[in-house]
Amino acid sequence: MPHDLARTSPLTRTLLAPNAGPMTLEGTNSYVIGASEAGPIVVVDPGPLDEGHLAALAAVGPIELVLVTHRHPDHSAASVRFAKLTGAPVRAFDAAYCVNGDPLVGGELIAAAGTGIRVVHTPGHTDDSVCLHLPGDGPTGSVLTGDTILGRGTSIIDGTLADYLTSLDALRALGPATVLPAHGPVLPDLAAICAAYLAHRRERLDQVRAALATLGSDASVGQVTDSVYAQADAAVRFAAEASVRAQLAYLRGEA
């Protein structure tokens, strides 16, 4: 077993990709799902194209399937290479990111690696984002949340805010499951985390409304970002602007 493969729940282990940064935190968590350490496994988010990371993942065990939570390259860039390395099909919600596999479908139950994996379509972070529900993972189950929910901080909206709020409500309905995020540490109680995320989004919307009241209803994304995200580091300015763009579209009835 690779020395840095860590147990994250009864059914999952994780291998941290070497791509730490302002948007990826410590790096991308590539998850391994398997009912038995010696049996077949499912790999979730093979991550960036790093040969050492991919070799370590491939060495964990016989890989039955690869799943990708969304299109961003820190999750999907290695998909083609990993499929060639392991022979395993890659499935994602968007067919463009599949390799010898069918697109994922919301509500689908995948039987693989000795367990059941329920696909939950959760647009918002991106329009193709999915979360993966493992109802048999411990007493409360677990959910691999991709970037829809992070282990620390909050996610950017690269889709629409309306979709993201709906997705958070859908995840909250899954109850106190363990949260297995693609970035940052494992968290308890998915329902509580979703409630906190929803409260944060309401607070941000109030801040954007206040900024518009001061700046005028036709204020630009940049002007609102300067007001609402004044303390944001320059390295993540583009992410703040993406969230403001989504918030403005939501408030203006555009999405």
Secondary structure, 3 states (H helix, E strand, C coil): CCCCCEEEECCEEEEECCCCECCCECCCEEEEECCCCCCCEEEECCCCCCHHHHHHHHCCCCEEEEECCCCCHHHHCCHHHHHHHHCCCEECCCHHHCECCCCCCCCCEEEECCEEEEEEECCCCCCCCEEEEECCCCCCCEEEEECCCCCCCCCCCCCCHHHHHHHHHHHHCCCCCEEEECCCCCECCHHHHHHHHHHHHHHHHHHHHHHHHHHCCCCCHHHHHHHHCCCCCHHHHHHHHHHHHHHHHHHCCCC
